[in-house]
Amino acid sequence: MRILMFVLVMALSVASCWLFAQAFVYPEYGIVIFGGGVIGATIAFGLASRWNRA
């Protein structure tokens, strides 16, 4: 279970960083893409803190 959680957290972290970069590439949808990256990063950090407490 810990390995699955680790993979999920890392995938969400990479995806949110990618979305942050894409927000600057596509400025017409920048706020929506950036918001998705923020939500992804929040979920990743939440899962990471839950994983550390387990």
MDAnalysis code that builds the backbone (N, CA, C; Angstrom):
import MDAnalysis as mda
import numpy as np

u = mda.Universe.empty(162, n_residues=54, atom_resindex=np.repeat(np.arange(54), 3), trajectory=True)
u.add_TopologyAttr("name", ["N", "CA", "C"] * 54)
u.add_TopologyAttr("resid", np.arange(1, 55))
u.add_TopologyAttr("resname", ["MET", "ARG", "ILE", "LEU", "MET", "PHE", "VAL", "LEU", "VAL", "MET", "ALA", "LEU", "SER", "VAL", "ALA", "SER", "CYS", "TRP", "LEU", "PHE", "ALA", "GLN", "ALA", "PHE", "VAL", "TYR", "PRO", "GLU", "TYR", "GLY", "ILE", "VAL", "ILE", "PHE", "GLY", "GLY", "GLY", "VAL", "ILE", "GLY", "ALA", "THR", "ILE", "ALA", "PHE", "GLY", "LEU", "ALA", "SER", "ARG", "TRP", "ASN", "ARG", "ALA"])
u.atoms.positions = np.array([
    [0.817, -1.199, 0.000],
    [0.000, 0.000, 0.000],
    [0.859, 1.260, 0.000],
    [1.981, 1.207, 0.728],
    [2.863, 2.373, 0.778],
    [3.484, 2.654, -0.586],
    [3.802, 1.613, -1.329],
    [4.393, 1.812, -2.651],
    [3.372, 2.451, -3.584],
    [2.133, 1.989, -3.525],
    [1.073, 2.572, -4.347],
    [0.852, 4.034, -3.984],
    [0.855, 4.347, -2.696],
    [0.687, 5.733, -2.253],
    [1.857, 6.592, -2.727],
    [3.070, 6.049, -2.655],
    [4.255, 6.782, -3.113],
    [4.156, 7.089, -4.606],
    [3.784, 6.097, -5.391],
    [3.655, 6.299, -6.838],
    [2.579, 7.332, -7.137],
    [1.463, 7.269, -6.433],
    [0.383, 8.223, -6.644],
    [0.810, 9.650, -6.293],
    [1.486, 9.816, -5.174],
    [1.947, 11.141, -4.757],
    [2.962, 11.696, -5.752],
    [3.885, 10.859, -6.203],
    [4.880, 11.326, -7.156],
    [4.244, 11.689, -8.501],
    [3.296, 10.881, -8.944],
    [2.615, 11.180, -10.204],
    [1.837, 12.494, -10.107],
    [1.162, 12.716, -8.993],
    [0.431, 13.973, -8.814],
    [1.378, 15.160, -8.719],
    [2.518, 14.978, -8.084],
    [3.490, 16.072, -7.982],
    [4.043, 16.450, -9.349],
    [4.404, 15.442, -10.136],
    [4.925, 15.711, -11.472],
    [3.843, 16.337, -12.351],
    [2.626, 15.822, -12.249],
    [1.530, 16.362, -13.065],
    [1.226, 17.811, -12.691],
    [1.268, 18.138, -11.410],
    [0.970, 19.520, -11.022],
    [2.078, 20.464, -11.475],
    [3.336, 20.022, -11.415],
    [4.419, 20.861, -11.934],
    [4.283, 21.059, -13.434],
    [3.898, 20.008, -14.147],
    [3.683, 20.114, -15.592],
    [2.544, 21.090, -15.895],
    [1.479, 21.038, -15.096],
    [0.367, 21.960, -15.308],
    [0.768, 23.401, -15.023],
    [1.617, 23.623, -14.016],
    [2.090, 24.984, -13.750],
    [2.831, 25.535, -14.971],
    [3.652, 24.701, -15.606],
    [4.387, 25.136, -16.792],
    [3.431, 25.367, -17.963],
    [2.434, 24.512, -18.120],
    [1.493, 24.659, -19.227],
    [0.636, 25.919, -19.094],
    [0.444, 26.378, -17.878],
    [-0.349, 27.592, -17.672],
    [0.302, 28.803, -18.336],
    [1.622, 28.803, -18.438],
    [2.310, 29.911, -19.088],
    [2.365, 29.740, -20.601],
    [2.281, 28.497, -21.060],
    [2.320, 28.233, -22.498],
    [0.983, 28.601, -23.146],
    [-0.101, 28.328, -22.439],
    [-1.443, 28.616, -22.951],
    [-2.112, 29.680, -22.074],
    [-1.785, 30.943, -22.282],
    [-2.295, 31.988, -21.386],
    [-3.815, 32.171, -21.451],
    [-4.448, 31.761, -22.557],
    [-5.895, 31.931, -22.633],
    [-6.633, 31.009, -21.655],
    [-6.015, 29.898, -21.305],
    [-6.599, 28.983, -20.322],
    [-5.745, 28.915, -19.059],
    [-4.884, 29.911, -18.873],
    [-3.892, 29.869, -17.809],
    [-4.457, 29.684, -16.420],
    [-5.519, 30.422, -16.082],
    [-6.043, 30.345, -14.718],
    [-6.687, 28.997, -14.448],
    [-7.314, 28.407, -15.456],
    [-7.936, 27.098, -15.283],
    [-6.863, 26.019, -15.126],
    [-5.837, 26.078, -15.967],
    [-4.749, 25.098, -15.891],
    [-3.992, 25.256, -14.571],
    [-3.709, 26.513, -14.200],
    [-2.997, 26.761, -12.945],
    [-3.822, 26.276, -11.749],
    [-5.132, 26.495, -11.803],
    [-6.003, 26.007, -10.729],
    [-5.976, 24.490, -10.624],
    [-5.943, 23.816, -11.764],
    [-5.818, 22.355, -11.744],
    [-4.514, 21.900, -11.126],
    [-3.444, 22.634, -11.417],
    [-2.155, 22.308, -10.809],
    [-2.151, 22.519, -9.309],
    [-2.808, 23.582, -8.863],
    [-2.900, 23.841, -7.417],
    [-3.705, 22.743, -6.726],
    [-4.809, 22.343, -7.337],
    [-5.621, 21.260, -6.756],
    [-4.822, 19.962, -6.713],
    [-4.101, 19.658, -7.790],
    [-3.273, 18.447, -7.812],
    [-2.183, 18.473, -6.761],
    [-1.533, 19.617, -6.603],
    [-0.481, 19.731, -5.591],
    [-1.054, 19.614, -4.184],
    [-2.231, 20.188, -3.963],
    [-2.872, 20.092, -2.646],
    [-3.218, 18.647, -2.312],
    [-3.753, 17.931, -3.287],
    [-4.071, 16.515, -3.062],
    [-2.794, 15.715, -2.814],
    [-1.736, 16.001, -3.585],
    [-0.470, 15.280, -3.408],
    [0.105, 15.508, -2.017],
    [0.117, 16.760, -1.562],
    [0.651, 17.036, -0.227],
    [-0.245, 16.460, 0.867],
    [-1.549, 16.456, 0.643],
    [-2.456, 15.839, 1.609],
    [-2.231, 14.347, 1.718],
    [-2.058, 13.684, 0.574],
    [-1.785, 12.248, 0.596],
    [-0.431, 11.958, 1.228],
    [0.556, 12.810, 0.953],
    [1.874, 12.610, 1.542],
    [1.839, 12.743, 3.055],
    [1.095, 13.704, 3.561],
    [1.022, 13.847, 5.015],
    [0.236, 12.692, 5.642],
    [-0.768, 12.213, 4.928],
    [-1.512, 11.038, 5.423],
    [-0.602, 9.806, 5.406],
    [0.206, 9.694, 4.376],
    [1.109, 8.558, 4.240],
    [2.138, 8.574, 5.373],
    [2.617, 9.758, 5.777],
    [3.594, 9.856, 6.851],
    [2.984, 9.525, 8.209],
    [1.693, 9.753, 8.359],
    [1.034, 9.429, 9.634],
    [0.686, 7.956, 9.751],
    [0.612, 7.254, 8.622],
    [0.198, 5.841, 8.638],
    [1.285, 4.943, 9.186],
])
